């Protein structure tokens, strides 16, 4: 979409959220250079309102042994668009997006910091399951959540 790069440069997250998710401009170049990472923008109307990366391949083995899974990384909604239900809607639409763009994939996994209660609420409301597994992340323990794509 024209203007995406400009919108990603202006993307805002409050300090408390940057602790848990990187700004798109901080992770985009690495994702573009890695053939196993797929940056995705979330658009509402004419505005870019969110961002995430889907990651596949051997590097995600610490999150799941499933070779047909993809890891959801760096998910966020621009601060100026938060509180409108966009995060939950995006997560609810993710399985259909996956089926259309990544046929054959049967699971989405993600790591969410144990202290990030707001994100946990969104993911659980969108159907992700917490199977009780924790891994050590850069700023503390992270739950591993799973969503089976039927």
N, C-alpha and C positions, 0 to 999 in steps of 0.2 A: 504494500500500500504506500503510495507516495507520502512522504512526511513521517514515516515510521521512525527513521533514525533520529530525526529532530525531536519527535515526541519522546523517544526513549532517553534522549539527552536531558530533557526537561522533567523526566519522571521523578516523583517525590515520594519518599517514605520517611516517617518520623524516626528519630534516633532509636527508640525502643523497638521498632520493627526491623531496622537495618541490622540489629543484633542477630535476628533470626533469618533474614533473607537479604541477599545482595541486591543492590540496584542493578537493573538491566545493563547499563553501560559498563558495569564492572565485570560482567560475565559473558557479554555478547561476543566479544572478539574471540575468546577461547572456544565458545560454542560454534562459531562460524568456521574456525580452523579444524575442528574435530568432526570427522565424518560420522561419529556415533552420537552426536548431540544435535538436536533440532530445536532452535529457538522458535517460540510461538507467541504471537501477540493476541490479546483479547480486545476486541473492538465492540463498542456499544454506540450505535448511531454512527456518527462520523469521527468519534474520538477513540484513540488508543487508551484503554483503561487498565490493562493488565498485561502480565508477561509471565512466561515460564519456559523451561527447557525440558524436553523429553530426551532421555539418555538411554542408550542401549549398549549391548556388547559386554565383553569380559570385565570391564571396570565396575560394573554394578553388582558383581558376584557377592560382595559383602552385604548387600541388601536382600538378595533373593537368589536361590539356586535355579530359578525358573529361566531357561534361555529364551522363552517367549514373552518375558516381562519387559517393561520399560520403567525407568525411574523418573519420577516427576521431581524436578529441581527448581529452585529459585522462583517459586510461585509467589506472586504478589499482585496486589491491586494498587494502582497509583493512589496516593493518599487523598487526592482531591475527589476521588470517585468511591471512596470507602463508605460503608454504612448503607449501601443501596441494594445489598443482596447479590452483587455481581460475583463475588468469590464463590458462593454456593452454586449459583447458576452455571458458572464456568465449570465447576467440578461435576455438576450433574450432566453437563453436555460432553464431558471428556470421553466417556466410553464410545459414543457415536462418532466423535472426532477421530478417535483411535481406529475404529473399524474402517472408516473411510480413507484415512491417510496411512495407516499401518496395519493392513489386513494380516491376519495370522497371529497378531499379538493377543494374549489372553489375560494379561494382568498388568495393573499399574501399581507400583510400589513407591513409597516416599518415606523420608525420615523427617519427623517433626520434633523439635526440642520439647523436652518434658515440661519446661516452663511456659511454652507458647500455647496457653489455654485457648486463645481466640482461634488460632489456626486449627487446633484439635477439634474444636466445636464444628467448624466448617467442614473439615474432612469427614468426621463421623456422620454429620447430617447428610452428606452427599453419598454415603454408603460405604466408605472405607471401613475396614475392620482392623482393630488393634488385637493382634494375636499374642500380646504380652512380651514380645521381644524388644529388648533395649540394646542399643549400641552406644559406644562413647563417641560423641561428636566434638566439633571444635570448641564448643562452649558448654559442654555437659551432655548428660544422657539424652538420647533421642529414641522415641517410639518409632517402630517400623510399622507402617500402615499398608494394608493391601486392599485392592479393589479388583475383583475378578470381572473380566469382560466376557459377557455371555454371547 
